[in-house]
Amino acid sequence: MNVVILDDWEQCFAANPEIERLKQHFSVEVYHDKPTQDELLNRIEYAYIIIPIRERTLFSKEVLMHLKNIKLIAQTGAGLAHIDMDTANQLNIPVATTPGGSAAVVELIFGMMLAHARNLLLLDQEMKQGKWMESVGSGLENKTVGIIGLGKIGSGVAKIAKAFNMNVVAWGPRLTKERAHAQEVEYLELNQLLQISHFVILAVRLVPATKHLLKEEHFKEMRNDAFLINTSRGEVVDEEALVKALSEKWIGGAGLDVFSVEPLGPNHPLLQLQNVVLTPHIGWKTDNMFHKFLSTSVENILSFMIVGNPQRIVNIEVLKSKKPTV
């Protein structure tokens, strides 16, 4: 039986010792490039197990129906927006997940906050041009951070923000006052949060209810020195309205790791703005997270295929009574 690892663009999985655990039981094929659709289908047509790295490959109905031998899709991360789960269920294809990269994303959020507050990018550029600028930054202490979505990432932001002596408020589509108070966070309605927050952090999943959660009307409610950070998904924000808000200085700036269309086009208006910090969707990308994703995926595969004890299967109902073995 074979394991196919897709989209190892950084070649982190191929070099990881966890691969050797798989090779004790399976043949392993690792791909580092971005295949055409025909190349993709050819690579996975007879795969027994597929490890997709994050959401880089779209598992549409067409792709899933092309799989002739599939026993398990061992997804890395918790996101499943790229997999047609209705079709996976109809075809009895089990899908396992791993814990997401929340700790790494929280680190990036605070990196963006500090880069903005202390003018780090501008000062670095000026120093390299031989200039010694007099600059007064903005401290985080006593500032208000408004967190939209108090899940693992939002909760991680709240915890660290308190260590900076920041005021922490939160709102979420399903967040209750009780859940917020349990984390010693003040619950506010969305418009109240936007009006008082120096930093607004988007930490919600992209679902139909959160698409374009923040629109032009919301940017007009925010402080004119507010800094918006989005490490969630690009479509949580109305990107066109955000560009307008940044260009016309309705808000102070934005830190963006995600975009409506990725990669960002070379002529995108965000690239022309000076009040943004942009990163190419690297929130989860740390050495620790790559290792955690692969080691947990290997654990999921071995538990299911060798031990017969399924772990972290999100659609457990598709499993047959017969245990899979190699």
Stockholm file with secondary structure:
# STOCKHOLM 1.0

chainA/1-326         MNVVILDDWEQCFAANPEIERLKQHFSVEVYHDKPTQDELLNRIEYAYIIIPIRERTLFSKEVLMHLKNIKLIAQTGAGLAHIDMDTANQLNIPVATTPGGSAAVVELIFGMMLAHARNLLLLDQEMKQGKWMESVGSGLENKTVGIIGLGKIGSGVAKIAKAFNMNVVAWGPRLTKERAHAQEVEYLELNQLLQISHFVILAVRLVPATKHLLKEEHFKEMRNDAFLINTSRGEVVDEEALVKALSEKWIGGAGLDVFSVEPLGPNHPLLQLQNVVLTPHIGWKTDNMFHKFLSTSVENILSFMIVGNPQRIVNIEVLKSKKPTV
#=GR chainA/1-326 SS CEEEEECCTTCTTTTCTHHHHHHTTSEEEECCSCCCHHHHHHHHTTCSEEEECTTCSCBCHHHHHTCSSCCEEECSSSCCTTBCHHHHHHTTCCEECCCCCHHHHHHHHHHHHHHHHTTHHHHHHHHHTTCCCCCCCCCSTTCEEEEECCSHHHHHHHHHHHHTTCEEEEECTTCCHHHHHHTTCEECCHHHHHHHCSEEEECCCCCGGGTTCBCHHHHHHSCTTCEEEECSCGGGBCHHHHHHHHHTTSSSEEEESCCSSSSCCTTCGGGGCSSEEECSSCTTCCHHHHHHHHHHHHHHHHIIIIICCCCSBTTGGGCCSSCCCC
#=GC SS_cons         CEEEEECCTTCTTTTCTHHHHHHTTSEEEECCSCCCHHHHHHHHTTCSEEEECTTCSCBCHHHHHTCSSCCEEECSSSCCTTBCHHHHHHTTCCEECCCCCHHHHHHHHHHHHHHHHTTHHHHHHHHHTTCCCCCCCCCSTTCEEEEECCSHHHHHHHHHHHHTTCEEEEECTTCCHHHHHHTTCEECCHHHHHHHCSEEEECCCCCGGGTTCBCHHHHHHSCTTCEEEECSCGGGBCHHHHHHHHHTTSSSEEEESCCSSSSCCTTCGGGGCSSEEECSSCTTCCHHHHHHHHHHHHHHHHIIIIICCCCSBTTGGGCCSSCCCC
//
